[in-house]
Each structure stands twice: as structure tokens, then as C-alpha cells.
Amino acid sequence: MVDVSSLSVWVDGGLVSPDEPSVRAHDHGLTVGDGVFETCVVRDGQPFALTRHLRRLATSAKGLGLPAPDDARLREAAAAVLADRERRDGVPLAHGRLRMTLTGGAGPLGSGRDDTPATLLVLASPVPRPEASTAVHVVPWVRNERSAVAGLKTTSYAENVVALARAHDHGASEAIFANTRDELCEGTGSNVVVVLDGRAVTPPLESGCLAGITRELLLEWAAADGVVIQERAVGMDELACAQEVLLTSSTRDVQPVHRVDDRQLEPGPVGAELAAMFRRHAAEHVDP
């Protein structure tokens, strides 16, 4: 159950009480999932990689046909909810989540849109630090790499809700999807890196996976440090025999996987190197 008291909430221009009704019943984000969002990790009161997240939010909005969000307004809203958390807690938010959501605004009870202003919501709350390693479950459903919303971070997350519930039923913290070509795609909220023959490999964006910010930074920093991470199609049969498996996301950073379904794995040297490299670079720049 969500601890409402842990939330700081900003809606369309100002802070609101977290348990106060603040979105209209016919908001298109609510009725048909017509919206996009971003989640940043917050460390010591500062959102990490905020500029990249705002850029991706704008890309998702464009792909969904929504108006471009106002960058300055979002930055002001982020500062407001984080300042509210600090005021209430007496200290900056040590480790948390900043969520920014843009919806189609008030709309009809169908898929068509009205010419109405978008709704903008920004929330902040503490989250637990990631575990040292985790378990994943491969679900029987697939991502459609040719979908109209492939690669967009939309609020239409029912597929992820169902998949993650199934993963939890199998004692895992994340669900893994293949795509329609039986290639490794992504998790519900993470990208995947596998180690094959001692080499790190991650699915390309053409697999239908989201262009994760942590994935993006990991690839950039690895290239800068002379560490090779290959982007190529990865068959699901390769996942089944990978020596190491890693998840990357804003709230996980680079997290080793110790179990894929019933197969036990030992976190290995390649993953340890990538995780250490990411931590080192992330500590140097709050907005890389």
C-alpha cells in the first residue's frame, strides 16, 4: 500500500495535498491511458540526469501526438516537490523517485482527443535502495517491436502490471519480455544486458525496447572507458545460457541478476566492472 504521507505532489502549477482530488474524471490519461511519463532517481535532494529525462519525455510526447512539455515549468515543478520533501522531512530526500507525467488532458470517453490543455503532474517520494542482486521471470507475452508506441514511455502500462504481478508470483522483482521475433527485448521498467562468452551484449532499440537513460549512459561511459558493450539482437535461447544477466534502470542503476526463472546465476566480473564504472561516473555528474 502506498504511504500517501510520503508523497509530494504538484499538479498544473502548484503543490497539492497527496490525498486531494486533483485530476478530472474525464482526463484522457485516466480514461484511455493517453499520456507519457518519466522517472528520475533522486540522490541527496538532486534528480539524476534530469536533462536527459526531460528530452526523452518530449520525444515520447511527440511520438504520441501530445504537445511538447514546457521544460522550464517541469524543472520548477521538480524543484518544488523536492523542496517540499526537504521541508517536511527536515533533510533533503536521500534516495527517492521523481515522476513527471503529461496526459492529453480532458477528453472524450473514447480514443479521440479534444483540443484541451494537457495535464501535468510531478511527484516525489522516497524509495528503497536497490538490492545487491535480484531475480527475474520470463513471461509468456511479447513486446510488439512494430507497435505504434514501441520505444515510447507511455502511461498505458496495463501490460506491465500484469507481467510484473506474474513475476512477483514467481518470487522475482522483474518480468522479462521477448519480442515477436523471439528475441530478448526488455523488462517492465528496465533494460537488459547479458554476458555471452565473457562479453557484454544488450538488445538494440530495434528490438522494441525503451531507450533507457541508464542504458544510454552505460553505453556512453563504457565507450569512453574503452569497455565494449555490443548492441545486437539476442535470441531468447542465448538468455537461457548467458553467464551473467544485468538489469539497468533509473532506480536499479546496474543490478546483477542471481536467478532467471529456475536457473541460478552468480554475479560475475563483467557485471561488477560495469556496475562500478556506472557508479563512478554517476558520482561525478548529477546531470550528465
C-alpha positions as CSV (number, residue, x, y, z in Angstrom):
1,M,0.0,0.0,0.0
2,V,1.3,3.5,-0.9
3,D,2.1,5.6,2.0
4,V,0.4,8.8,0.9
5,S,2.2,10.9,3.5
6,S,5.5,10.1,1.8
7,L,4.4,11.8,-1.5
8,S,4.9,15.4,-2.5
9,V,2.6,16.3,-5.4
10,W,2.5,19.2,-7.9
11,V,-0.4,19.4,-10.4
12,D,-0.8,22.0,-13.2
13,G,1.0,24.8,-11.5
14,G,1.2,24.2,-7.8
15,L,1.6,21.8,-4.9
16,V,-1.4,19.9,-3.7
17,S,-2.2,17.6,-0.9
18,P,-1.4,14.0,-1.9
19,D,-4.8,12.8,-0.9
20,E,-6.6,15.8,-2.5
21,P,-8.6,15.1,-5.8
22,S,-6.7,16.9,-8.5
23,V,-7.2,15.2,-11.9
24,R,-10.6,15.5,-13.7
25,A,-12.6,12.2,-14.1
26,H,-12.5,12.6,-17.8
27,D,-8.8,13.2,-18.1
28,H,-7.6,11.3,-21.2
29,G,-4.7,9.9,-19.3
30,L,-7.2,8.2,-16.9
31,T,-9.8,7.1,-19.4
32,V,-7.6,5.7,-22.2
33,G,-4.0,5.9,-20.9
34,D,-3.2,8.8,-23.2
35,G,-0.1,10.1,-21.6
36,V,3.7,9.9,-21.2
37,F,5.9,9.9,-18.2
38,E,9.5,9.9,-16.9
39,T,11.0,8.7,-13.6
40,C,14.3,10.0,-12.3
41,V,16.2,8.7,-9.3
42,V,16.8,11.4,-6.6
43,R,20.0,11.3,-4.6
44,D,20.6,13.8,-1.8
45,G,17.8,16.0,-3.0
46,Q,19.0,16.2,-6.6
47,P,17.3,14.5,-9.6
48,F,19.9,12.5,-11.6
49,A,20.2,13.0,-15.3
50,L,17.2,15.4,-15.4
51,T,18.0,16.9,-18.7
52,R,18.1,13.5,-20.5
53,H,14.8,12.5,-18.9
54,L,13.1,15.8,-20.0
55,R,14.4,15.2,-23.5
56,R,13.0,11.7,-23.6
57,L,9.7,13.0,-22.2
58,A,9.5,15.4,-25.1
59,T,10.3,12.6,-27.6
60,S,7.6,10.4,-26.1
61,A,5.1,13.2,-26.2
62,K,5.8,13.9,-29.8
63,G,5.5,10.2,-30.7
64,L,2.1,10.1,-29.0
65,G,1.0,13.3,-30.6
66,L,0.9,15.3,-27.4
67,P,2.1,18.9,-27.1
68,A,5.7,19.4,-26.1
69,P,6.0,19.8,-22.3
70,D,7.4,23.1,-21.0
71,D,11.0,22.3,-19.9
72,A,11.3,25.3,-17.5
73,R,7.9,24.5,-16.0
74,L,8.9,20.9,-15.3
75,R,12.2,22.0,-13.7
76,E,10.3,24.4,-11.5
77,A,7.8,21.6,-10.5
78,A,10.6,19.2,-9.8
79,A,12.3,21.8,-7.6
80,A,9.0,22.5,-5.8
81,V,8.3,18.9,-4.9
82,L,11.8,18.2,-3.8
83,A,11.8,21.4,-1.7
84,D,8.5,20.2,-0.1
85,R,10.0,16.9,0.8
86,E,13.0,18.6,2.4
87,R,10.7,21.0,4.3
88,R,8.6,18.1,5.6
89,D,11.5,15.8,6.4
90,G,14.0,18.4,7.6
91,V,16.6,17.0,5.3
92,P,17.0,16.5,1.5
93,L,15.5,13.4,0.1
94,A,18.4,10.9,0.4
95,H,17.1,8.3,-2.2
96,G,13.9,8.7,-4.0
97,R,11.9,8.8,-7.2
98,L,10.8,11.9,-9.1
99,R,7.9,11.1,-11.5
100,M,6.8,13.5,-14.2
101,T,3.6,12.7,-16.1
102,L,2.0,14.5,-19.1
103,T,-1.5,13.5,-20.2
104,G,-3.8,14.5,-23.0
105,G,-5.9,16.5,-20.6
106,A,-9.7,16.5,-20.5
107,G,-11.1,14.3,-23.3
108,P,-14.0,12.3,-24.6
109,L,-14.7,8.8,-23.3
110,G,-13.1,7.3,-26.4
111,S,-9.7,7.4,-28.2
112,G,-10.3,10.7,-29.9
113,R,-8.9,13.9,-28.4
114,D,-10.4,17.3,-27.7
115,D,-8.4,20.4,-28.2
116,T,-7.8,21.0,-24.5
117,P,-4.7,21.7,-22.4
118,A,-2.6,18.9,-21.3
119,T,-2.4,17.8,-17.7
120,L,1.0,17.9,-16.0
121,L,1.8,16.1,-12.7
122,V,5.0,15.8,-10.8
123,L,5.5,13.6,-7.7
124,A,8.4,12.8,-5.4
125,S,8.7,10.1,-2.8
126,P,11.4,8.1,-1.1
127,V,12.1,4.6,-2.5
128,P,14.3,1.8,-1.1
129,R,17.8,1.4,-2.4
130,P,18.2,-1.5,-4.9
131,E,19.2,-4.9,-3.6
132,A,22.7,-6.2,-4.4
133,S,21.1,-8.6,-6.9
134,T,17.7,-9.8,-8.0
135,A,15.6,-12.5,-9.6
136,V,13.7,-12.2,-12.9
137,H,10.9,-14.2,-14.6
138,V,10.5,-14.6,-18.3
139,V,6.8,-14.0,-19.1
140,P,4.9,-15.7,-21.9
141,W,3.7,-12.5,-23.5
142,V,5.7,-10.5,-26.1
143,R,6.6,-6.9,-26.9
144,N,5.5,-5.8,-30.4
145,E,8.6,-4.1,-31.8
146,R,6.4,-2.7,-34.7
147,S,3.8,-1.2,-32.3
148,A,2.8,2.4,-32.9
149,V,4.1,3.2,-29.4
150,A,7.2,1.0,-29.4
151,G,10.0,2.9,-27.7
152,L,7.7,5.5,-26.1
153,K,7.3,5.7,-22.4
154,T,3.5,5.9,-22.2
155,T,1.2,5.6,-19.2
156,S,-0.5,2.6,-20.9
157,Y,1.1,0.2,-18.5
158,A,-1.6,-2.5,-18.0
159,E,0.6,-5.0,-19.9
160,N,3.5,-4.3,-17.5
161,V,1.2,-4.5,-14.4
162,V,0.0,-8.0,-15.5
163,A,3.6,-9.1,-16.3
164,L,5.1,-7.8,-13.0
165,A,2.3,-9.4,-10.9
166,R,3.2,-12.7,-12.6
167,A,6.9,-12.1,-11.8
168,H,6.1,-11.4,-8.2
169,D,4.1,-14.7,-8.1
170,H,7.3,-16.4,-9.1
171,G,9.5,-14.7,-6.5
172,A,11.0,-12.3,-8.9
173,S,11.3,-8.5,-8.9
174,E,11.1,-8.0,-12.7
175,A,9.5,-9.6,-15.7
176,I,11.4,-10.1,-18.9
177,F,9.8,-9.8,-22.4
178,A,10.8,-11.3,-25.7
179,N,9.6,-9.5,-28.9
180,T,7.6,-11.1,-31.7
181,R,10.9,-12.4,-33.3
182,D,11.7,-14.4,-30.1
183,E,14.5,-12.0,-29.3
184,L,15.3,-10.6,-25.9
185,C,13.6,-7.2,-25.5
186,E,13.3,-5.6,-22.0
187,G,11.8,-5.7,-18.6
188,T,8.7,-3.9,-17.4
189,G,10.8,-1.0,-16.3
190,S,14.4,-1.9,-17.2
191,N,16.8,-2.8,-20.0
192,V,18.8,-6.0,-20.0
193,V,22.5,-6.7,-20.5
194,V,23.7,-10.3,-20.9
195,V,27.2,-11.7,-20.8
196,L,27.9,-14.3,-23.5
197,D,31.4,-15.8,-23.9
198,G,32.7,-13.2,-21.5
199,R,31.3,-10.2,-23.5
200,A,28.6,-7.8,-22.6
201,V,25.7,-7.6,-25.1
202,T,22.4,-5.6,-25.0
203,P,19.5,-5.7,-27.4
204,P,19.4,-2.8,-29.9
205,L,16.5,-0.3,-29.8
206,E,15.2,-2.0,-33.0
207,S,14.2,-4.9,-30.6
208,G,11.3,-2.7,-29.4
209,C,12.9,-1.9,-26.1
210,L,12.7,1.6,-24.5
211,A,15.8,3.7,-24.9
212,G,16.6,3.7,-21.2
213,I,18.6,6.6,-19.7
214,T,20.7,4.2,-17.6
215,R,21.3,2.1,-20.7
216,E,22.2,5.2,-22.7
217,L,24.7,6.4,-20.1
218,L,26.2,2.9,-19.6
219,L,26.9,2.6,-23.3
220,E,28.4,6.1,-23.5
221,W,30.6,5.7,-20.4
222,A,31.7,2.2,-21.4
223,A,32.8,3.6,-24.8
224,A,34.6,6.4,-23.2
225,D,36.4,4.0,-20.9
226,G,37.3,1.5,-23.7
227,V,34.8,-1.1,-22.3
228,V,33.0,-3.0,-25.1
229,I,29.2,-3.5,-24.8
230,Q,27.8,-4.9,-28.1
231,E,24.4,-3.9,-29.3
232,R,22.8,-6.7,-31.3
233,A,19.8,-9.0,-31.4
234,V,19.9,-11.5,-28.6
235,G,17.9,-14.7,-29.0
236,M,15.9,-16.0,-26.1
237,D,17.9,-19.2,-26.3
238,E,21.0,-17.0,-25.6
239,L,19.4,-15.6,-22.5
240,A,18.9,-19.2,-21.3
241,C,22.7,-19.8,-21.4
242,A,24.0,-16.3,-20.5
243,Q,26.9,-16.4,-18.0
244,E,25.7,-13.2,-16.4
245,V,22.5,-11.1,-16.6
246,L,22.1,-7.5,-15.6
247,L,19.2,-5.0,-15.3
248,T,19.6,-1.3,-15.9
249,S,17.2,1.3,-14.8
250,S,17.0,4.7,-13.0
251,T,16.1,3.1,-9.7
252,R,18.3,0.0,-10.1
253,D,21.4,1.5,-11.7
254,V,23.3,-1.6,-13.0
255,Q,21.9,-4.6,-11.0
256,P,23.1,-8.2,-11.3
257,V,20.6,-11.0,-11.6
258,H,21.1,-14.1,-9.5
259,R,18.2,-16.1,-10.9
260,V,16.4,-16.3,-14.2
261,D,13.2,-18.4,-13.6
262,D,14.7,-21.6,-12.0
263,R,18.3,-21.1,-13.2
264,Q,20.7,-19.8,-10.6
265,L,23.4,-17.4,-11.6
266,E,26.4,-16.0,-9.9
267,P,27.0,-12.3,-10.2
268,G,30.2,-12.1,-12.2
269,P,33.2,-10.0,-13.1
270,V,31.8,-8.3,-16.2
271,G,28.7,-7.1,-14.3
272,A,30.8,-6.0,-11.4
273,E,33.0,-3.9,-13.7
274,L,30.1,-2.3,-15.4
275,A,28.3,-1.5,-12.1
276,A,31.5,0.0,-10.6
277,M,32.1,2.1,-13.8
278,F,28.5,3.4,-13.7
279,R,28.7,4.3,-10.0
280,R,32.0,6.2,-10.6
281,H,30.7,8.3,-13.5
282,A,27.3,8.9,-11.9
283,A,29.1,10.2,-8.8
284,E,30.9,12.8,-10.9
285,H,27.9,14.4,-12.6
286,V,24.4,14.9,-11.3
287,D,23.1,15.8,-14.8
288,P,25.4,14.1,-17.3
